[in-house]
Protein backbone atom coordinates (compact mmCIF):
# COMPACT_ATOMS: atom_id res chain seq x y z
CA UNK A 1 0.00 0.00 0.00
CA UNK A 2 1.15 3.52 -0.73
CA UNK A 3 -0.13 7.00 -0.11
CA UNK A 4 -2.01 9.26 -2.43
CA UNK A 5 -3.45 12.72 -2.08
CA UNK A 6 -7.13 13.47 -2.34
CA UNK A 7 -8.70 16.82 -3.22
CA UNK A 8 -5.53 17.67 -5.13
CA UNK A 9 -5.94 20.80 -7.22
CA UNK A 10 -4.59 20.33 -10.75
CA UNK A 11 -3.47 23.95 -10.71
CA UNK A 12 -0.59 22.84 -8.48
CA UNK A 13 1.18 21.64 -11.61
CA UNK A 14 1.72 25.27 -12.55
CA UNK A 15 3.06 26.27 -9.12
CA UNK A 16 6.63 27.63 -8.90
CA UNK A 17 7.73 24.40 -7.20
CA UNK A 18 6.91 21.47 -9.53
CA UNK A 19 6.52 17.84 -8.58
CA UNK A 20 10.10 17.20 -9.66
CA UNK A 21 11.02 18.49 -6.20
CA UNK A 22 9.99 15.10 -4.84
CA UNK A 23 12.40 13.20 -7.02
CA UNK A 24 15.39 14.75 -5.29
CA UNK A 25 14.25 13.24 -2.02
CA UNK A 26 13.73 9.65 -3.13
CA UNK A 27 16.44 7.28 -2.02
CA UNK A 28 16.47 5.72 -5.47
CA UNK A 29 17.44 9.00 -7.12
CA UNK A 30 19.56 10.60 -4.43
CA UNK A 31 21.71 7.55 -3.75
CA UNK A 32 24.03 8.34 -6.63
CA UNK A 33 24.80 11.44 -8.63
CA UNK A 34 23.89 11.38 -12.28
CA UNK A 35 26.58 11.83 -14.90
CA UNK A 36 24.65 14.51 -16.74
CA UNK A 37 24.13 16.71 -13.68
CA UNK A 38 25.84 20.07 -13.54
CA UNK A 39 28.28 21.02 -10.75
CA UNK A 40 25.56 23.27 -9.34
CA UNK A 41 23.10 20.38 -9.10
CA UNK A 42 25.74 18.18 -7.47
CA UNK A 43 26.35 20.86 -4.85
CA UNK A 44 22.63 21.35 -4.35
CA UNK A 45 21.97 17.63 -3.93
CA UNK A 46 24.90 17.14 -1.57
CA UNK A 47 24.29 20.08 0.74
CA UNK A 48 27.95 19.92 1.80
CA UNK A 49 31.20 21.10 0.22
CA UNK A 50 34.17 19.58 2.03
CA UNK A 51 37.07 22.05 2.07
CA UNK A 52 40.56 20.51 2.33
CA UNK A 53 43.78 22.31 3.12
CA UNK A 54 46.94 20.37 3.88
CA UNK A 55 50.63 21.08 4.35
CA UNK A 56 51.78 18.40 1.90
CA UNK A 57 50.64 16.76 -1.30
CA UNK A 58 50.76 13.31 0.29
CA UNK A 59 48.58 14.33 3.22
CA UNK A 60 46.11 16.03 0.93
CA UNK A 61 45.76 12.93 -1.22
CA UNK A 62 45.26 10.61 1.74
CA UNK A 63 42.76 12.89 3.48
CA UNK A 64 40.81 13.44 0.27
CA UNK A 65 40.53 9.75 -0.45
CA UNK A 66 39.37 9.03 3.09
CA UNK A 67 36.73 11.78 2.92
CA UNK A 68 35.47 10.48 -0.42
CA UNK A 69 35.23 6.95 0.96
CA UNK A 70 33.22 8.43 3.84
CA UNK A 71 30.60 9.72 1.42
CA UNK A 72 31.77 13.20 0.45
CA UNK A 73 30.71 13.90 -3.15
CA UNK A 74 31.75 17.55 -3.47
CA UNK A 75 35.34 18.39 -2.52
CA UNK A 76 37.22 21.68 -2.62
CA UNK A 77 41.00 21.77 -2.26
CA UNK A 78 42.48 25.09 -1.18
CA UNK A 79 44.86 26.47 -3.79
CA UNK A 80 47.68 26.97 -1.25
CA UNK A 81 47.91 23.20 -0.69
CA UNK A 82 51.27 21.95 -2.04
CA UNK A 83 50.79 20.13 -5.35
CA UNK A 84 47.11 21.09 -5.42
CA UNK A 85 46.70 20.64 -9.17
CA UNK A 86 48.47 17.27 -9.16
CA UNK A 87 46.22 16.09 -6.34
CA UNK A 88 43.17 17.37 -8.18
CA UNK A 89 44.15 15.68 -11.42
CA UNK A 90 44.71 12.33 -9.69
CA UNK A 91 41.38 12.51 -7.88
CA UNK A 92 39.56 13.52 -11.06
CA UNK A 93 40.94 10.46 -12.81
CA UNK A 94 40.00 8.19 -9.90
CA UNK A 95 36.51 9.69 -9.47
CA UNK A 96 35.35 11.14 -12.79
CA UNK A 97 31.75 11.63 -11.63
CA UNK A 98 32.70 13.60 -8.51
CA UNK A 99 32.45 17.35 -8.28
CA UNK A 100 35.98 18.50 -7.47
CA UNK A 101 37.07 22.11 -7.19
CA UNK A 102 39.75 24.51 -6.02
CA UNK A 103 39.18 27.15 -3.36
CA UNK A 104 40.64 30.51 -2.30
CA UNK A 105 41.42 31.23 -5.95
CA UNK A 106 42.33 34.86 -6.58
CA UNK A 107 44.15 34.72 -9.92
CA UNK A 108 42.96 33.84 -13.41
CA UNK A 109 46.06 31.70 -13.90
CA UNK A 110 45.15 29.50 -10.93
CA UNK A 111 41.57 29.23 -12.15
CA UNK A 112 42.77 28.05 -15.56
CA UNK A 113 45.21 25.57 -14.01
CA UNK A 114 42.40 24.23 -11.83
CA UNK A 115 40.12 23.76 -14.82
CA UNK A 116 42.87 22.04 -16.80
CA UNK A 117 43.47 19.68 -13.87
CA UNK A 118 39.80 18.64 -13.78
CA UNK A 119 38.12 21.15 -11.48
CA UNK A 120 34.38 21.49 -12.03
CA UNK A 121 34.13 24.55 -9.83
CA UNK A 122 36.38 27.36 -8.59
CA UNK A 123 35.71 29.30 -5.41
CA UNK A 124 37.02 32.62 -4.09
CA UNK A 125 36.71 34.44 -0.75
CA UNK A 126 35.73 37.56 -2.71
CA UNK A 127 34.40 38.35 -6.17
CA UNK A 128 37.24 38.34 -8.67
CA UNK A 129 35.72 39.78 -11.83
CA UNK A 130 38.63 38.70 -14.05
CA UNK A 131 37.98 35.08 -13.06
CA UNK A 132 34.25 35.47 -13.57
CA UNK A 133 34.79 36.82 -17.06
CA UNK A 134 37.33 34.13 -17.90
CA UNK A 135 35.05 31.20 -16.98
CA UNK A 136 31.99 32.50 -18.82
CA UNK A 137 31.05 30.13 -21.58
CA UNK A 138 33.06 27.31 -20.03
CA UNK A 139 31.73 24.32 -18.12
CA UNK A 140 33.45 25.25 -14.85
CA UNK A 141 31.27 26.85 -12.16
CA UNK A 142 32.63 29.98 -10.49
CA UNK A 143 31.50 30.66 -6.91
CA UNK A 144 32.55 34.16 -5.87
CA UNK A 145 32.74 35.24 -2.24
CA UNK A 146 30.34 37.93 -1.02
CA UNK A 147 29.55 39.55 2.29
CA UNK A 148 26.99 42.33 1.87
CA UNK A 149 23.69 42.61 0.00
CA UNK A 150 25.35 44.96 -2.48
CA UNK A 151 28.10 42.42 -3.20
CA UNK A 152 25.55 39.62 -3.60
CA UNK A 153 23.51 41.52 -6.16
CA UNK A 154 26.59 42.77 -7.99
CA UNK A 155 28.01 39.25 -8.32
CA UNK A 156 24.67 37.90 -9.50
CA UNK A 157 24.24 40.67 -12.06
CA UNK A 158 27.77 39.99 -13.30
CA UNK A 159 26.82 36.40 -14.09
CA UNK A 160 27.38 34.38 -10.92
CA UNK A 161 24.98 31.42 -10.73
CA UNK A 162 25.70 30.94 -7.04
CA UNK A 163 27.62 32.95 -4.42
CA UNK A 164 29.56 32.11 -1.27
CA UNK A 165 28.57 34.11 1.81
CA UNK A 166 31.82 34.59 3.71
CA UNK A 167 32.67 34.84 6.60
CA UNK A 168 29.19 33.73 7.57
CA UNK A 169 29.73 32.85 11.25
CA UNK A 170 31.28 36.23 11.96
CA UNK A 171 28.32 37.91 10.28
CA UNK A 172 25.60 36.17 12.28
CA UNK A 173 25.52 32.59 11.01
CA UNK A 174 22.14 31.14 10.17
CA UNK A 175 20.33 34.35 11.04
CA UNK A 176 22.38 36.24 8.48
CA UNK A 177 21.57 33.70 5.77
CA UNK A 178 17.90 33.94 6.68
CA UNK A 179 18.02 37.73 6.47
CA UNK A 180 19.80 37.67 3.10
CA UNK A 181 17.35 35.21 1.54
CA UNK A 182 14.41 37.52 2.17
CA UNK A 183 15.42 40.11 -0.46
CA UNK A 184 17.35 37.58 -2.58
CA UNK A 185 15.31 34.35 -2.66
CA UNK A 186 16.31 33.86 -6.31
CA UNK A 187 20.08 33.88 -5.67
CA UNK A 188 21.57 30.54 -4.52
CA UNK A 189 24.00 30.92 -1.63
CA UNK A 190 26.70 28.74 -0.12
CA UNK A 191 27.45 29.46 3.54
CA UNK A 192 31.13 29.36 4.47
CA UNK A 193 33.36 29.81 7.54
CA UNK A 194 33.17 28.36 11.01
CA UNK A 195 30.26 25.98 10.34
CA UNK A 196 29.98 22.77 12.35
CA UNK A 197 28.30 19.55 11.29
CA UNK A 198 25.40 19.97 13.70
CA UNK A 199 24.41 23.23 11.97
CA UNK A 200 24.13 21.85 8.43
CA UNK A 201 20.38 21.32 8.67
CA UNK A 202 19.74 24.74 10.15
CA UNK A 203 21.71 26.54 7.44
CA UNK A 204 19.85 24.71 4.69
CA UNK A 205 16.54 25.32 6.45
CA UNK A 206 17.30 29.04 6.44
CA UNK A 207 17.91 29.03 2.70
CA UNK A 208 21.53 28.06 2.08
CA UNK A 209 21.99 25.81 -0.95
CA UNK A 210 24.96 24.16 0.76
CA UNK A 211 27.57 24.73 3.45
CA UNK A 212 31.34 24.64 3.29
CA UNK A 213 32.91 22.46 5.98
CA UNK A 214 36.63 22.71 6.56
CA UNK A 215 37.88 21.92 10.08
CA UNK A 216 34.56 20.24 10.81
CA UNK A 217 35.67 17.39 8.52
CA UNK A 218 39.43 17.81 8.20
CA UNK A 219 39.98 18.37 11.90
CA UNK A 220 43.33 20.08 12.51
CA UNK A 221 44.39 17.67 15.24
CA UNK A 222 43.35 14.65 13.20
CA UNK A 223 45.25 15.98 10.18
CA UNK A 224 48.36 16.63 12.28
CA UNK A 225 48.26 13.11 13.72
CA UNK A 226 47.33 11.39 10.45
CA UNK A 227 44.19 10.15 12.20
CA UNK A 228 42.32 9.17 9.07
CA UNK A 229 39.78 7.12 11.01
CA UNK A 230 38.55 10.32 12.64
CA UNK A 231 38.40 12.11 9.28
CA UNK A 232 36.43 9.22 7.82
CA UNK A 233 33.89 9.37 10.66
CA UNK A 234 33.50 13.13 10.35
CA UNK A 235 33.14 12.92 6.57
CA UNK A 236 30.54 10.18 6.86
CA UNK A 237 28.53 12.15 9.41
CA UNK A 238 28.70 15.36 7.39
CA UNK A 239 27.67 13.62 4.16
CA UNK A 240 24.67 11.94 5.79
CA UNK A 241 23.61 15.14 7.55
CA UNK A 242 23.82 17.06 4.29
CA UNK A 243 21.72 14.57 2.35
CA UNK A 244 19.17 14.37 5.16
CA UNK A 245 18.87 18.16 5.29
CA UNK A 246 18.41 18.39 1.51
CA UNK A 247 15.78 15.64 1.52
CA UNK A 248 13.87 17.22 4.39
CA UNK A 249 14.03 20.58 2.66
CA UNK A 250 12.35 18.99 -0.37
CA UNK A 251 9.29 18.28 1.74
CA UNK A 252 9.44 21.78 3.22
CA UNK A 253 9.48 23.31 -0.28
CA UNK A 254 6.43 21.26 -1.24
CA UNK A 255 4.52 22.44 1.82
CA UNK A 256 5.60 26.02 1.16
CA UNK A 257 4.34 25.75 -2.41
CA UNK A 258 0.94 24.67 -1.12
CA UNK A 259 0.78 27.68 1.19
CA UNK A 260 1.77 30.13 -1.52
CA UNK A 261 -0.93 28.67 -3.75
CA UNK A 262 -3.50 29.22 -0.98
CA UNK A 263 -4.52 25.58 -0.65
CA UNK A 264 -6.52 24.98 2.51
CA UNK A 265 -6.85 21.26 3.23
CA UNK A 266 -5.34 18.22 1.54
CA UNK A 267 -5.44 14.61 2.64
CA UNK A 268 -3.21 11.64 1.92
CA UNK A 269 -4.73 8.17 2.18
CA UNK A 270 -3.69 4.62 1.42
CA UNK A 271 -4.15 3.55 -2.16
CA UNK A 272 -2.83 0.84 -4.44
CA UNK A 273 -2.29 3.27 -7.30
CA UNK A 274 -0.19 6.33 -6.56
CA UNK A 275 2.68 8.34 -7.87
CA UNK A 276 5.63 6.58 -6.14
CA UNK A 277 7.34 9.88 -5.39
CA UNK A 278 4.90 10.51 -2.55
CA UNK A 279 6.08 7.38 -0.76
CA UNK A 280 9.47 9.00 -0.29
CA UNK A 281 7.98 11.27 2.34
CA UNK A 282 4.85 9.63 3.69
CA UNK A 283 5.47 6.00 4.58
CA UNK A 284 2.82 3.29 4.70
CA UNK A 285 2.33 3.44 8.47
CA UNK A 286 0.54 6.78 8.12
CA UNK A 287 -3.09 5.76 7.73
CA UNK A 288 -4.09 9.36 7.36
CA UNK A 289 -2.10 12.53 6.87
CA UNK A 290 -4.06 15.73 7.01
CA UNK A 291 -2.35 18.99 6.15
CA UNK A 292 -4.21 21.91 7.64
CA UNK A 293 -3.20 25.46 6.77
CA UNK A 294 -3.33 27.29 10.10
CA UNK A 295 -1.90 30.53 8.74
CA UNK A 296 0.78 31.82 6.43
CA UNK A 297 3.59 31.11 8.88
CA UNK A 298 2.76 27.73 10.37
CA UNK A 299 1.33 24.40 9.32
CA UNK A 300 0.24 21.42 11.40
CA UNK A 301 0.67 17.87 10.14
CA UNK A 302 -1.67 15.39 11.84
CA UNK A 303 -0.33 11.85 11.63
CA UNK A 304 -2.34 9.18 13.44
CA UNK A 305 -3.07 11.59 16.23
CA UNK A 306 0.46 12.92 16.68
CA UNK A 307 1.35 16.47 15.76
CA UNK A 308 4.48 17.87 14.13
CA UNK A 309 4.84 21.55 13.34
CA UNK A 310 6.53 23.07 10.34
CA UNK A 311 7.55 26.68 10.77
CA UNK A 312 8.08 28.36 7.43
CA UNK A 313 11.34 30.20 7.09
CA UNK A 314 12.73 28.61 10.22
CA UNK A 315 13.20 25.23 11.88
CA UNK A 316 10.91 22.51 10.65
CA UNK A 317 10.14 18.92 11.53
CA UNK A 318 9.89 16.41 8.70
Phi, psi and omega per residue, in radians:
X1 nan 2.515 3.113
X2 -2.254 -3.045 -3.076
X3 -1.997 2.448 3.073
X4 -2.291 2.943 -3.091
X5 -1.977 2.257 3.089
X6 -1.708 2.884 -3.102
X7 0.868 0.733 -3.122
X8 -1.529 2.137 -3.101
X9 -1.385 2.171 -3.123
X10 -1.080 -0.335 3.135
X11 -1.159 -0.266 3.141
X12 -1.062 -0.468 -3.128
X13 -1.020 -0.520 -3.109
X14 -1.623 0.120 -3.130
X15 -1.208 2.808 -3.112
X16 -1.180 -0.174 3.125
X17 -2.116 1.599 -3.035
X18 -1.231 2.982 -3.123
X19 -1.093 -0.285 3.119
X20 -1.079 -0.312 3.076
X21 -0.967 -0.659 -3.106
X22 -1.072 -0.673 -3.003
X23 -1.078 -0.478 3.123
X24 -1.216 -0.319 -3.040
X25 -1.794 -0.031 3.099
X26 -1.389 2.390 -3.127
X27 -1.088 -0.510 -3.103
X28 -1.236 -0.431 -3.126
X29 -1.830 -0.363 -3.126
X30 -1.664 -0.095 -3.074
X31 -1.241 -0.445 3.097
X32 -2.554 2.530 -3.100
X33 -1.401 2.423 -3.093
X34 -1.426 2.556 -3.082
X35 -1.104 -0.566 -3.050
X36 -1.553 0.121 3.125
X37 -1.365 2.587 3.110
X38 -1.406 2.832 3.057
X39 -0.959 -0.662 3.122
X40 -1.060 -0.770 -3.133
X41 -1.168 -0.650 3.078
X42 -1.044 -0.797 3.129
X43 -1.112 -0.752 -3.141
X44 -1.095 -0.736 -3.110
X45 -1.290 -0.498 -3.129
X46 -1.380 -0.783 -3.084
X47 1.413 -0.189 -3.077
X48 -2.380 2.306 2.952
X49 -1.965 1.980 3.116
X50 -1.414 2.217 -3.077
X51 -1.915 2.017 -3.063
X52 -1.906 2.220 2.957
X53 -2.266 2.347 -3.099
X54 -2.466 2.801 -3.110
X55 -1.646 0.089 3.065
X56 -2.696 2.710 3.125
X57 -1.114 -0.698 -3.112
X58 -1.118 -0.771 3.135
X59 -1.147 -0.703 3.131
X60 -1.067 -0.755 -3.120
X61 -1.130 -0.791 -3.125
X62 -1.136 -0.796 -3.121
X63 -1.126 -0.690 3.133
X64 -1.116 -0.793 -3.128
X65 -1.108 -0.677 3.120
X66 -1.143 -0.773 3.141
X67 -1.096 -0.701 3.124
X68 -1.128 -0.749 3.106
X69 -1.139 -0.415 3.089
X70 -1.401 -0.126 3.072
X71 2.066 -0.049 3.120
X72 -1.168 2.263 -3.115
X73 -2.000 -0.218 3.079
X74 -2.236 2.054 -3.038
X75 -2.251 2.273 3.075
X76 -1.960 2.296 3.073
X77 -1.941 2.181 -3.096
X78 -1.151 2.398 -3.000
X79 -1.087 -0.425 -3.132
X80 -1.345 -0.129 3.105
X81 -1.130 2.228 3.128
X82 -0.972 2.316 3.133
X83 1.154 0.515 -3.020
X84 -0.993 -0.714 -3.075
X85 -1.311 -0.532 3.053
X86 -1.192 -0.750 3.098
X87 -1.066 -0.795 -3.132
X88 -1.064 -0.784 -3.121
X89 -1.097 -0.729 3.126
X90 -1.124 -0.761 -3.140
X91 -1.165 -0.659 3.131
X92 -1.125 -0.624 3.101
X93 -1.258 -0.631 3.139
X94 -1.309 -0.580 -3.053
X95 -2.315 1.276 -3.052
X96 -1.119 -0.364 -3.127
X97 -1.605 -0.116 3.139
X98 -1.304 2.755 3.045
X99 -1.754 1.774 -3.122
X100 -1.880 2.527 -3.132
X101 -2.610 3.070 3.115
X102 -2.137 2.382 -3.091
X103 -1.986 2.938 -3.106
X104 0.997 0.673 3.135
X105 -1.525 2.181 -3.103
X106 -2.111 -0.141 -3.088
X107 -2.149 2.527 3.116
X108 -1.064 -0.667 -3.134
X109 -1.025 -0.768 3.123
X110 -1.165 -0.652 3.112
X111 -1.112 -0.731 3.113
X112 -1.152 -0.754 3.114
X113 -1.083 -0.666 3.119
X114 -1.116 -0.788 3.131
X115 -1.091 -0.753 3.138
X116 -1.134 -0.476 -3.137
X117 -1.483 -0.121 3.097
X118 2.019 0.131 3.137
X119 -1.162 2.377 3.070
X120 -1.756 -0.191 3.016
X121 -2.609 2.714 3.096
X122 -2.274 2.377 -3.069
X123 -2.218 2.514 3.126
X124 -2.251 2.705 3.069
X125 -1.355 -0.225 3.087
X126 -2.453 3.099 3.120
X127 -1.560 1.983 3.114
X128 -1.811 1.771 -3.019
X129 -1.092 -0.560 3.136
X130 -1.141 -0.618 3.084
X131 -1.234 -0.738 -3.140
X132 -1.044 -0.724 3.128
X133 -1.206 -0.637 -3.091
X134 -1.193 -0.621 -3.062
X135 -1.497 -0.202 -3.133
X136 -1.057 2.296 -3.118
X137 1.531 -0.073 3.095
X138 -1.838 2.908 -3.046
X139 -1.416 -0.180 -3.133
X140 -1.335 2.473 3.132
X141 -1.668 2.213 3.082
X142 -1.765 2.237 3.136
X143 -2.038 1.694 -3.127
X144 -1.377 2.649 3.088
X145 -1.496 2.436 3.132
X146 -2.423 2.777 3.126
X147 -2.281 -0.713 -3.045
X148 -1.890 2.853 3.056
X149 -0.980 -0.669 3.122
X150 -1.100 -0.758 3.136
X151 -1.149 -0.658 3.121
X152 -1.078 -0.861 -3.114
X153 -1.172 -0.671 -3.141
X154 -1.118 -0.759 3.126
X155 -1.125 -0.724 3.135
X156 -1.124 -0.791 -3.141
X157 -1.141 -0.453 3.141
X158 -1.425 -0.117 3.065
X159 2.098 0.017 -3.140
X160 -1.206 2.246 3.112
X161 -1.452 -0.382 3.137
X162 -2.723 2.577 -3.116
X163 -2.157 2.764 3.089
X164 -1.883 2.051 3.107
X165 -1.456 2.005 -3.014
X166 -2.543 2.384 -0.049
X167 -1.590 1.903 -2.902
X168 -1.142 -0.700 -3.109
X169 -1.124 -0.677 3.137
X170 -1.218 -0.345 -3.094
X171 -1.677 -0.085 3.133
X172 2.246 -0.022 3.052
X173 1.133 -2.319 -3.072
X174 -1.103 -0.578 3.132
X175 -1.156 -0.594 3.124
X176 -1.209 -0.733 3.085
X177 -1.060 -0.774 3.133
X178 -1.041 -0.740 -3.135
X179 -1.162 -0.678 -3.125
X180 -1.215 -0.587 -3.082
X181 -1.272 -0.299 3.125
X182 -1.157 -0.857 3.085
X183 -1.473 -0.297 -3.088
X184 -2.199 0.988 -3.130
X185 -1.181 -0.323 -3.078
X186 -1.576 -0.071 -3.091
X187 -1.874 1.957 3.115
X188 -1.123 2.446 -3.094
X189 -2.307 2.384 2.991
X190 -1.804 2.283 3.116
X191 -1.619 2.325 -3.061
X192 -2.484 2.437 3.022
X193 1.874 2.055 3.001
X194 1.201 0.378 -3.086
X195 -1.593 2.349 3.102
X196 -1.783 2.841 -3.052
X197 -1.053 -0.643 -3.088
X198 -1.205 -0.191 -3.131
X199 -1.772 0.029 -3.115
X200 -0.983 -0.897 -3.101
X201 -1.050 -0.685 -3.120
X202 -1.193 -0.712 3.111
X203 -1.091 -0.776 -3.133
X204 -1.196 -0.621 3.087
X205 -1.102 -0.552 -3.118
X206 -1.493 -0.034 3.021
X207 2.117 -0.098 3.116
X208 -1.198 2.404 3.068
X209 -1.232 -0.652 3.124
X210 -2.803 2.983 3.075
X211 -2.167 2.615 3.040
X212 -1.699 2.189 3.121
X213 -2.039 2.100 -3.137
X214 -1.883 -1.509 3.139
X215 -1.105 -0.413 3.139
X216 -1.092 -0.467 3.086
X217 -1.868 -0.919 -3.132
X218 -1.646 1.193 -3.097
X219 -0.926 2.320 -3.053
X220 -1.031 -0.753 3.138
X221 -1.159 -0.722 3.125
X222 -1.131 -0.691 3.109
X223 -1.137 -0.724 -3.117
X224 -1.158 -0.544 -3.096
X225 -1.722 0.098 -3.078
X226 0.955 0.661 -3.140
X227 -1.523 1.396 -3.060
X228 -1.306 -0.371 3.047
X229 -1.099 -0.738 3.123
X230 -1.144 -0.722 3.119
X231 -1.111 -0.705 3.106
X232 -1.052 -0.806 -3.123
X233 -1.105 -0.739 3.137
X234 -1.171 -0.707 3.116
X235 -1.119 -0.745 3.141
X236 -1.102 -0.756 3.133
X237 -1.143 -0.770 -3.126
X238 -1.121 -0.737 -3.140
X239 -1.100 -0.759 -3.128
X240 -1.203 -0.681 3.111
X241 -1.134 -0.681 3.127
X242 -1.124 -0.818 -3.137
X243 -1.127 -0.703 3.129
X244 -1.100 -0.738 -3.135
X245 -1.129 -0.724 3.131
X246 -1.140 -0.735 3.135
X247 -1.135 -0.759 3.141
X248 -1.147 -0.630 3.129
X249 -1.157 -0.506 3.080
X250 -1.060 -0.729 3.088
X251 -1.165 -0.714 3.141
X252 -1.068 -0.725 3.118
X253 -1.095 -0.705 3.142
X254 -1.099 -0.768 3.116
X255 -1.119 -0.727 3.113
X256 -1.062 -0.690 -3.132
X257 -1.133 -0.593 3.093
X258 -1.150 -0.744 -3.138
X259 -1.115 -0.784 -3.106
X260 -1.177 -0.374 3.100
X261 -1.610 0.080 3.073
X262 1.113 0.561 3.023
X263 -1.301 2.509 -3.080
X264 -1.735 -1.016 -3.065
X265 -2.394 2.293 3.040
X266 -2.311 2.640 3.140
X267 -2.288 2.473 3.044
X268 -1.969 2.263 -3.129
X269 -2.316 2.837 3.108
X270 -1.126 2.469 3.090
X271 -2.766 2.645 3.113
X272 -1.431 -0.370 -3.137
X273 -2.061 2.056 -3.074
X274 -2.795 2.636 2.993
X275 -1.080 2.080 -3.047
X276 -1.075 -0.296 -3.124
X277 -1.124 -0.499 -3.137
X278 -1.150 -0.542 -3.102
X279 -1.121 -0.378 3.134
X280 -1.066 -0.536 -3.089
X281 -1.794 -0.792 -2.982
X282 -1.932 1.735 -3.028
X283 -1.303 2.944 -2.981
X284 -1.114 -0.379 -3.077
X285 -1.312 -0.097 3.028
X286 -1.492 1.847 3.123
X287 -1.302 -0.439 3.098
X288 -2.690 2.285 3.054
X289 -2.185 1.985 -3.140
X290 -1.928 2.186 3.107
X291 -1.798 2.015 -3.070
X292 -2.005 2.089 3.114
X293 -1.340 1.838 3.130
X294 -1.340 -0.889 3.044
X295 -2.797 -2.979 -3.063
X296 -1.299 -0.170 -3.070
X297 -2.007 -0.153 -3.083
X298 -2.607 2.473 3.088
X299 -2.155 2.687 3.050
X300 -2.137 2.183 3.075
X301 -1.749 2.138 3.126
X302 -1.812 1.992 -3.071
X303 -2.167 1.791 -3.132
X304 0.895 0.677 3.067
X305 1.625 -0.236 3.128
X306 -1.675 2.621 -3.073
X307 -1.998 2.455 3.023
X308 -2.388 2.274 -3.079
X309 -1.721 2.587 3.079
X310 -2.170 1.981 -3.119
X311 -1.721 2.016 -3.085
X312 -1.181 2.354 3.131
X313 1.401 0.024 3.136
X314 -2.488 -2.639 3.139
X315 -1.131 2.552 3.109
X316 -2.483 2.734 3.132
X317 -1.971 2.181 3.138
X318 -1.701 nan nan
